[in-house]
């Protein structure tokens, strides 16, 4: 009975009964036990990281100044924004850098990713 109550409050209560309940339960289970590969360096699962919002920053070669490129709605989109910006500016692939700042829980850069 206690296990059922814990299950209810951890999963069903937060997410309700919907079509995504299995996916949500799976993600929560990964969070709890740390079985997701991204959990070795992040507080979030790989799926959560991919599907989060990011602030995208870019650096040119030999320049310490960062350029804010905007917001992305996924981690892969963040990388694409940086690559497209480098291409538009005709910058060699080895002469620039970027960072994806996780925009979560009121922080504009809770974690840094690429």
N, C-alpha and C positions, 0 to 999 in steps of 0.2 A: 504494500500500500504506500509506503514512504517513497519507494522508487517511482511509482506512478505519479505521485504528487510532485516530486522533483522534476520529472520529465515534463509534466504539464506546465509548471511555472517557468522552466528554462526554455521551452520550445513553443508550445501551443499558446500560452498566455501572451507572449510577445508577438507572435506572428499570426495568430488566428488560424482558422481552417480555410486554406486556399489551395490552389493548384501547385504552389511552390513549396508546400510544407516539407516534402521530402528533401528538397534542395536546401532549405533553411536548416533542417535538422542536421543534415550532413555537414554543412558549414559550421554550425555550432559545435558539433561533435569534434570536428577538426580543431576548432579553437580551444576546446577544453583539454584535449589530449596532446595537442601540438604535433599531429601526424602530417601536417602539410609542409612541404619543403620550404615554403617561404617563411614559415614560423621560426626557422633557424636564425633569421635576421630581422624579423618584423613582428609586430603585435597582431598582424592580420594574415589571413590565408591568401594564397595566390589569386583565387577567384575574387576575393574582396579587394585586393590591390588592383587587379585589372579593371574592376568595375567602379573605381572611386574617382573622385575629382582631383585634379592636380593643377598647380601653378607651374608654368613652364619658363625656365630661365636658360639663357644662352650666353656663352663667352666666346669672343673672338680670340685668335692667336695673339699672343703678346699684349693682352689687354686684361687687366684685373676687373674691369667694369662688367657687371652683369646686365643683360638685356631681358626684360620681361616680355615674353612672346604672347602671353595670354593664358587662358584656362583650357584644360582638356577634360573630357569626361571619361577617359580611360588611360591606363599606363601606356598602352601601345600607341594611342593617339598622341600622347606627350612626345614620345620618341619620334614619331612621324613629323610632328610640328617642328622639332629641332632640325631633323634632317632636311626637310623642305626649306627651312630658313637658310641653312648653310648652302644648299643648292642655289637658292635665289640670290645669295650674296657671293656666289662663286668661290666658296671657301673649301680648301682641300679637306678630305675626310679626317686627316690626322691633326688638323690645325684648329680644332674647335672642341668645345665641350658643352654639356648641358646637364641640367638637373630637373627632376620632376619632384616638386614639393607636394606631399599629400595634404590636401585641404580637408581636414576632418576635425570634428569635436571642437570647433571654435578656433583651431590653430591653422594658420595659412601655410605652415610647413611642419606638420607633426612628424613626418619621416621623409627622408630623401631617397629617391629611387631613380633607376635608369631602365 
